[in-house]
Amino acid sequence: MGRLVPAVARALDVLELFLESEAPLSAPDVMRRLGLPRTTVHELVTTLAARSYLVAVPEQPGRYRLGVRTYQLGSRYAEQLDLAAEGQQVAREVAQTCDETVHVAILEDTDVIYIAKVDSTHAVRMVSAAGRRLPAHCTSVGKMLLASLPEAELDARIGGAELVAMTPDSITDPDVLRTALAEIRARGTAFEHRESNPDVSCVAAPVRDSAGRVVAALSISVPMIRWTEARETELAELALKGAGDLSVRLGHRGMR
């Protein structure tokens, strides 16, 4: 475990005081409750207010309450809880239809994290788990999520990143990846064949929130022994439907 940063810990202590108090607090209140020096408290409160984690109360000079950034963080946390729970339910429904392994994943930096998974009932199936992290460029969910990023954000994420290979078929050339992402944007679904597992192919579709943002992707993973060109089309349609159903559960009302 890494070393704790005292300044960060003190800032969090200040914010947690506001969780415990129903009334706005002043800098002297914070000093008294935390036993911190006046200058330290002033710097902490000023910084937190500048970043909108605290906001001054107009009718009570010198007092502060929690700001909009804390609400945004809490809302995002709640969204992710909803996404995982709803994703698990939709993944179960999709898996019941096709009897293959279904995942829901989110993007973090240049990796994907699987937040929901339902296995197939076949003896030959994909071995994976919710919570697993994989390089985004090697997976259908990851490529779907990368393709959904604005160009500037995509450059920031993959511009200097090393594209490691998981199998001999993994994409390791940034130009090849960009071409693949452009095709995914045009098609609306993402495929990967033996790129993360030499025995598996996958198809993924985007999951959108109430604002229309792509917040996750839903994929169907199939061992190569059961993957055919005809089934590829069928599973792509099913992934789109499942992702659309999950989007609706998250409040999305636009076109799938």
URURMO-V568893 format. One record per residue. N is the residue number from 1. PSI is psi in whole degrees, 0 to 359 (none if undefined). D_FIRST is the distance of its C-alpha to the first C-alpha in whole Angstrom. Layout:
BEGIN
{{N PSI D_FIRST} {N PSI D_FIRST}}
END
This chain:
BEGIN
{{1 136 0} {2 168 4} {3 138 7} {4 144 9} {5 113 12} {6 318 15} {7 320 18} {8 318 16} {9 319 15} {10 321 19} {11 320 20} {12 325 19} {13 319 20} {14 312 24} {15 321 24} {16 336 23} {17 322 26} {18 335 28} {19 329 27} {20 345 28} {21 132 31} {22 338 34} {23 154 36} {24 152 35} {25 151 33} {26 169 34} {27 317 33} {28 326 34} {29 315 33} {30 316 29} {31 313 30} {32 317 31} {33 328 29} {34 347 26} {35 33 27} {36 154 26} {37 153 29} {38 314 31} {39 318 30} {40 314 27} {41 317 28} {42 316 30} {43 318 28} {44 312 25} {45 318 28} {46 317 30} {47 315 27} {48 324 26} {49 320 30} {50 330 30} {51 10 28} {52 20 30} {53 335 27} {54 154 30} {55 139 33} {56 143 36} {57 112 39} {58 318 42} {59 356 44} {60 81 42} {61 135 42} {62 358 38} {63 153 37} {64 156 34} {65 171 33} {66 141 30} {67 183 31} {68 332 31} {69 326 28} {70 323 26} {71 318 29} {72 319 28} {73 316 24} {74 321 26} {75 319 28} {76 322 26} {77 315 24} {78 322 27} {79 318 28} {80 324 25} {81 315 26} {82 318 30} {83 316 29} {84 315 27} {85 312 30} {86 324 33} {87 321 31} {88 320 31} {89 314 35} {90 320 36} {91 321 34} {92 318 36} {93 318 39} {94 317 39} {95 324 38} {96 330 41} {97 317 43} {98 347 42} {99 44 41} {100 169 38} {101 132 34} {102 134 33} {103 154 30} {104 131 29} {105 156 26} {106 163 25} {107 133 24} {108 112 21} {109 244 21} {110 15 23} {111 164 22} {112 148 23} {113 125 21} {114 122 24} {115 350 24} {116 146 27} {117 137 29} {118 128 32} {119 158 33} {120 171 37} {121 359 39} {122 153 40} {123 322 39} {124 113 38} {125 170 35} {126 135 32} {127 115 29} {128 183 26} {129 148 24} {130 139 23} {131 347 20} {132 146 20} {133 133 19} {134 156 22} {135 129 23} {136 323 26} {137 350 29} {138 357 29} {139 155 30} {140 319 32} {141 319 30} {142 317 28} {143 324 32} {144 316 33} {145 319 30} {146 320 30} {147 338 34} {148 354 34} {149 148 32} {150 152 35} {151 318 35} {152 320 33} {153 323 30} {154 316 31} {155 318 31} {156 326 28} {157 319 26} {158 355 28} {159 311 29} {160 10 27} {161 145 25} {162 125 26} {163 92 27} {164 150 26} {165 135 28} {166 334 28} {167 171 31} {168 342 34} {169 0 35} {170 145 32} {171 127 33} {172 354 32} {173 120 34} {174 323 33} {175 321 37} {176 321 38} {177 316 35} {178 321 36} {179 317 40} {180 320 38} {181 323 37} {182 320 40} {183 322 42} {184 317 39} {185 317 40} {186 324 44} {187 325 44} {188 358 41} {189 159 39} {190 140 37} {191 153 37} {192 133 35} {193 109 37} {194 23 35} {195 333 33} {196 340 29} {197 125 31} {198 350 34} {199 11 36} {200 143 35} {201 153 37} {202 155 36} {203 142 37} {204 155 35} {205 156 37} {206 144 35} {207 129 34} {208 152 35} {209 189 35} {210 337 37} {211 1 37} {212 3 38} {213 142 34} {214 115 33} {215 349 30} {216 177 29} {217 148 31} {218 132 33} {219 157 34} {220 124 36} {221 133 35} {222 131 38} {223 145 38} {224 333 40} {225 343 43} {226 7 43} {227 124 43} {228 164 46} {229 319 48} {230 318 49} {231 331 46} {232 314 44} {233 317 46} {234 315 46} {235 328 43} {236 317 42} {237 320 44} {238 321 43} {239 318 39} {240 317 41} {241 314 42} {242 315 39} {243 323 37} {244 318 40} {245 318 40} {246 322 36} {247 317 37} {248 319 40} {249 333 38} {250 2 35} {251 3 38} {252 134 40} {253 9 43} {254 195 44} {255 142 45} {256 none 43}}
END
